[in-house]
Amino acid sequence: MELLRHQQRLATSVSWPTDIDRRLSILVRAAAAAGERTSRAEILAALVTAAEVEPEQLASLLRRYRRLPADALAEDEARDDLPVVPTPGPRRITHS
């Protein structure tokens, strides 16, 4: 049986508020706290598959997001209870 997560990948570009991006990193850290090794892309994929394809539910979710105050995710900044997860990307080469 082929798994959905093993299908061909498509790159996408997302432009969103910095606090939303920070929240995605917090979700990766929360998954790590539960013993899961994951990525930002996998978290987003899981959230998309969890969303109901019901017009009214989706509309309600959108309206709720659109009404959030600018500081709605401010408490995420102080999540010292979650492990630090290294971010992917080029690593610096240090010379000794």
Steps between C-alpha positions, in 0.01 A plus 500: 500500500642837399479767767379850426813647656715314246334645193686734267568835666403844380675810630283791600564848624302644789491860605352559844548702819822439692308387809335225293843386381624503859192296602587235241844467657335465842284218361813319379647538850177370657514194276862446606390519865263211423787300351425573134769591248327716245531806283311821440379357167369184666319701769333711229405188304347343812301816573371520141389136504328552837289788368142412416391561142176654621435850362341642815764354733777637280330840480468507879868414539596781261281753677646402837855543366419835342375636834805401704673797664865566408619364836293178484809279492716707735506234771677265259816705549548362852485126422810401693332167577556378144827364364710703259490347155779586257374665185594342168721681257863566431727461796786734569844356460724596788873484466705410801 
